[in-house]
Amino acid sequence: MRRFLSFLVLGALVPGCATASSEDRRAYILAHPHGWVEITIYDPNVPNVPPAEDSTEAWQRPSSCGVSVKLNDEPILYQLAFPTGASAPYSVSTGFRFPAPIGATELRFSYTDCRVAQRKAISLELSAILFIEENQTHEAVFNGTELAVRPPHPNEVVTLEDIYQAITGRRSPGE
């Protein structure tokens, strides 16, 4: 019940469960010089977690792990990652991608409800400094305990707009 209430409170504080930044903010970032941030999560050691404090239930697989990202204290992402596997240790393998303004950026990564300390589910809070470069992808990889930053690489994602432009010579139907 406690975990449900914490997600309910977070849901009330963070607009939209899939993202913490608004579509308007995303559009603004995309309209100006920007790079991309990818968060890759591969956590092979998700333990069973305890039930709520007053419950008599046995420890169990977490239903989800909370993932949040802030760039320079601005909430950018709040999403859930889902552990898989028949028995502990479970694993989480997923990722997220979003645009970021260019320049020096402090990335703060939070991973909740999928680690245990002193018989309670806890949050891991990690940070890294990124130097966002235009048209570059900057990847931060979380392995369950550490957040490692990989060197930037060219943004090579192909979008539907790219395909449309290759076929028609126009970026969008209105051009």
N, C-alpha and C positions, 0 to 999 in steps of 0.2 A: 504494500500500500504506500509506503514511504517513497519508493521509486516512482510509482505512478504520480504521486503528488508533486515530486520534483520535476517530472516531465510536464505536468499540467502547469506548474508555475512558470517553467522555462517557456512553454508554449505561449503563455500569456505575455511574457516579456519580449519574446523574439518573434517578429512578424513572419508568418509562414514557416512551416517546419523544415522545408528543404533548404532554405537559405536565410541568412541573417541580414544580408544587404538587400535593398529594394531593387526592383527592376530598373527604376529611374537612376539609381546610383550606378548600376552595372552599365546602363546605356551611356551615362556620362563618362565612365572610365573608358569604354570602348570608343567613344568619339574623340578621345585625346590620346597622345602617345602612351602606350601601355605594353606590358609584357603579360606573361601568363604564369600562374602558380599551379602546380599539381601537387596534391597531397596523396601519397601512396601509403597504404596501410597494409602491412603483412605481419600480423600478430599470431604466431603459432602456439601461444601458451596461455590461452584464456582459461582461467580456472572456474570451478563451480563457485558461486557466490552465495552468501548467506541470505536467508529470507529477511523480511522486515523484522525489526527488533522484537515485536510482541508475538510473532508467528511461531508455531511449532513445526512448520514445514522443514523438510531436509534441504541442505544446500543443493543448488541446481544450476543448470546452464543459464547464464544471463540471457534475457530475451533480446536485449540489444545493448550496444555500447554507444554512448553519446560522443559525438565528435564535434568540436567547435574550433573555429579559427578566427583570430583577430589579426589584422594588419595595422600596425601603429595604433592600437587600441580601438580600431573600428571593427565591429562585428561583421564578418564577411560570410561565414558559413556556420550553420548549425544543422547537423544531419545525424542520422542513426546508421550504425554499422551492425551487421547481424552475424553472430558467431555460428559456425557450422561444425558438425561432427557428432558422432553418436555418444561419446563420453569425453570427459576432461583428460587432457587439455583440448579445448576447442580451438578453432582458428577463425580469424577475421582476415579476409583478403578483399580489399576494395580500394577505391580512390575517388578523388574529387578534383575538379579543374575550374579555375575562375580567373578573370582578368584582374590585373593589379596596376596601379599607377607606377610609372618609372621612378627610380630613385632608391635610396637606402630605406629599408623597411624592416621593422621588427615583426616577425611572425610569432604569434603565440598560439600553441596547439594544446587543446584540452581533450582528454580521453577519459570518459567517466563510466562507472559501473561495471568495468571488466577487469579490475584488479582488486585484490584483497589485502588489507593490513589490519592487524589486531582484530580479526574476525569481523571486519566491516568492509563493504564495497567502498572504494576510494576513487579519487580523481588523480590523474597524472597531468601535471602542467609543465610543458616544455616550451622553450623558445629558441629562435635562431634569427640571425641577421641575414637578410637577402638584399642583394643589389639588383633590383629589377631593371632589366635592359629591354629596350623596345624590340618587339618581334622575337623575343627569346622566351623559352619555357624554363622555369626554375622549379626543380622538384625537391620536395622534402619527403623523406622516407621514414616512416615510423615502424620499428620492428617489434614493438611491444614494450620496450624499455627506453629506447633512445630515438631521437629525431636527428637524422643525418641529411645534410644538404648536398645534393649532387651538383656538378658544374652545369651552368646553363647551356642549352642547345637550341638551335633554330626552331621556331614554331612551325611545325610541318603538318598541322591538322588540316584536313580537307573538309570544307563545309559544303552544305547544299548550295550556298551562294557561289562558291568556287566552281562547282560543277555546272551550275546554270550559266555562269560567265564563260566557261570554256566552250559550252555548246552554242550559246547565242551571241556572245561578245558583249553582253550587257550584264551589269551586276545584279539588277533586279528587273522585274517585269515593267515597272514604271519608268525606266530610263529609255 
